[in-house]
Amino acid sequence: MDKMRLTILSFACCNPKLAPYDQQYVERLREALSRTGIEADIDLVHATEARMSPQYAFCGAIQPLVQKYGQGVTPALFINSSLTLFGGVPTVEKLVETLEKARIAVEQGRL
């Protein structure tokens, strides 16, 4: 299996108070990856950068949620460009569960 691509979308560019949550997310994601043995590249991208770069066009999938609920839907996790989790920093256990499901989806060609 190729490395998964994990992208955390952050609104810390618009609200600097959110920056500590981004770091917490990255740390928990690294812990979850070490527990599962899954190899992945982690990319933290701010909303401003995501809007300006075609590389992150997939992040637009969260826009309807942002319009409805505001910045509270971030940070958000995209796995292989697919919106997977949103609305805060999940526990390591939730991330382990999510990564395991994603691994199965990737192996079955669904993600």
Helices and strands as residue ranges (DSSP letters): E 4-10, G 16-18, H 19-36, E 40-46, H 47-52, G 54-62, H 63-69, G 70-73, E 76-79, E 82-86, H 92-107
